[in-house]
């Protein structure tokens, strides 16, 4: 069993999650776990950078020169406590860099992924890091024009600090179906 800490880079305050999962999972499964635990919408391209070659889905990435994330196990790239693995979600004008750190290796067996802790909330399609930081600034200054309309767009349930672990872990229990729906929706079922 592995314990990973995943942090979205360049955001203040920090947005992070600590998870436990079987080390035998593929990077493809890890991608989907990251989507669930952060609340990303899973609508953008992604890649892991365990070498100079992107590790992702070659069909979605758009060509050769990639390693297929379904064929790379987490334990083959994160082998010792402290090992790091960069993960990028998105390309172009909006992308999010994540840092994955192996915090703990335990001989115990775990049947699925679970989120232990975390902080912060992401906002997809907000203009990347710069847009997110602008939203955070506006949320902390209610006197600025547009504050109320921003609250309306984000919704009543948005909290920049709060993570609902019970909800996240409930979604992680449906990981197999989540991946199946993604694969079917993107024509990746063979």
C-alpha positions in Angstrom: 0.0 0.0 0.0 1.3 3.4 -0.9 0.5 6.8 0.6 0.8 9.7 -1.7 0.5 13.5 -1.2 -0.6 15.3 -4.3 -0.3 19.1 -4.4 -1.5 21.5 -7.1 1.5 23.7 -7.8 1.6 27.5 -7.7 -1.6 28.1 -5.8 -2.0 30.0 -2.5 -3.4 28.7 -0.2 -2.1 25.2 -0.9 -4.5 22.7 -2.5 -3.5 19.2 -1.7 -4.8 15.7 -1.0 -3.3 12.7 0.8 -4.4 9.3 -0.5 -3.7 5.6 0.0 -3.9 3.1 -2.8 -2.5 -0.2 -4.0 1.0 0.3 -5.5 0.0 -2.1 -8.3 -2.4 0.5 -9.8 -1.5 1.9 -13.2 -0.8 5.6 -13.8 -4.1 5.6 -15.8 -6.0 4.7 -12.6 -4.0 7.3 -10.7 -5.1 9.9 -13.2 -8.7 9.1 -12.6 -8.2 9.1 -8.9 -6.7 12.6 -9.1 -9.7 13.8 -11.1 -12.1 12.5 -8.4 -10.2 13.7 -5.3 -9.7 17.2 -6.6 -13.1 17.5 -8.3 -11.6 18.1 -11.7 -14.1 17.6 -14.6 -11.8 15.1 -16.5 -12.3 17.1 -19.8 -8.7 17.9 -20.5 -5.6 16.0 -21.7 -3.2 14.9 -19.0 0.3 13.4 -18.6 2.7 12.1 -16.1 6.4 13.0 -16.6 8.4 10.1 -15.2 11.0 10.5 -17.9 11.4 13.0 -20.8 8.6 11.2 -22.5 5.0 12.0 -21.6 3.2 9.1 -20.0 -0.5 9.3 -21.0 -3.1 7.9 -23.3 -1.5 8.1 -26.8 -4.8 8.4 -28.6 -5.9 11.3 -26.6 -2.5 12.9 -26.6 -2.4 13.0 -30.3 0.4 10.8 -31.5 3.5 8.8 -30.8 6.3 9.6 -28.6 4.4 8.7 -25.5 4.4 5.9 -23.0 0.9 4.4 -22.4 -0.2 5.2 -18.8 -2.3 2.0 -18.7 0.9 0.0 -19.0 2.9 1.8 -16.3 2.4 0.8 -12.7 2.8 3.3 -9.9 5.3 1.1 -8.1 7.6 1.2 -11.2 8.0 5.0 -11.0 7.6 5.7 -7.3 9.9 3.2 -5.6 11.2 4.9 -2.4 9.7 7.3 0.1 10.3 10.8 -1.1 10.2 9.9 -4.8 8.3 12.5 -6.9 6.2 12.3 -10.0 5.0 15.4 -11.9 1.4 15.3 -13.3 -0.1 17.9 -15.6 -3.8 18.3 -16.3 -4.6 20.4 -19.4 -2.5 22.1 -22.0 -2.3 25.5 -23.7 -3.9 28.4 -21.9 -5.1 26.4 -18.9 -3.1 23.7 -17.3 -2.5 22.6 -13.8 0.8 21.2 -12.6 0.6 18.7 -9.7 3.4 17.3 -7.6 2.9 13.7 -6.4 5.2 12.6 -3.6 5.4 9.0 -2.2 5.1 9.6 1.6 4.8 6.1 2.9 5.1 2.5 1.9 3.2 0.0 4.0 3.0 -3.8 3.7 -0.7 -3.7 4.4 -3.2 -4.6 1.7 -5.7 -2.0 0.5 -8.5 -3.0 -1.9 -9.1 0.5 -3.4 -8.1 4.1 -3.1 -9.1 6.3 -0.3 -8.5 10.0 0.5 -7.3 10.6 4.0 -7.0 14.4 4.1 -6.8 17.5 2.0 -7.2 21.2 1.8 -8.5 23.6 -0.8 -10.8 23.4 -3.8 -10.0 23.8 -7.5 -12.0 25.7 -10.1 -11.8 24.4 -13.6 -11.9 26.7 -16.6 -11.1 29.8 -14.6 -7.9 30.8 -16.6 -5.4 28.5 -14.9 -3.2 29.6 -12.0 -3.5 33.3 -12.7 -7.3 33.1 -13.0 -7.6 31.0 -9.8 -5.4 33.4 -7.8 -7.6 36.4 -9.1 -10.7 34.6 -7.9 -9.1 33.9 -4.5 -8.2 37.6 -4.3 -11.8 38.7 -5.2 -13.3 36.3 -2.7 -11.2 37.8 0.1 -12.3 41.3 -0.9 -16.1 41.6 -0.9 -15.9 45.3 -1.5 -14.7 44.7 -5.1 -17.2 45.1 -7.9 -18.4 41.7 -9.1 -18.0 39.9 -5.8 -21.7 38.9 -5.6 -21.9 37.8 -9.2 -18.7 35.7 -8.6 -20.4 34.0 -5.6 -23.4 33.3 -7.8 -21.2 31.6 -10.5 -19.3 29.5 -7.9 -22.4 28.5 -6.1 -23.4 28.3 -2.5 -21.5 25.1 -1.8 -18.1 26.4 -3.0 -15.5 26.6 -0.2 -11.9 27.4 -1.0 -10.7 25.6 2.1 -13.1 22.8 2.7 -13.0 19.2 1.4 -15.8 16.7 2.0 -13.9 13.5 2.6 -17.0 11.3 2.9 -18.2 12.5 -0.5 -14.8 12.1 -2.1 -14.3 8.6 -0.7 -17.8 7.6 -1.8 -16.9 8.6 -5.4 -13.6 6.6 -5.1 -15.6 3.5 -4.3 -17.1 3.9 -7.8 -13.7 4.2 -9.5 -14.2 1.2 -11.8 -17.5 2.5 -13.2 -16.1 6.1 -13.4 -13.2 4.8 -15.6 -15.6 2.6 -17.6 -17.9 5.6 -18.4 -14.8 7.7 -19.3 -13.5 5.0 -21.7 -16.9 4.5 -23.3 -17.5 8.2 -23.7 -14.1 8.7 -25.4 -14.2 5.6 -27.6 -11.5 3.9 -25.7 -13.2 0.5 -25.3 -11.8 -2.1 -27.6 
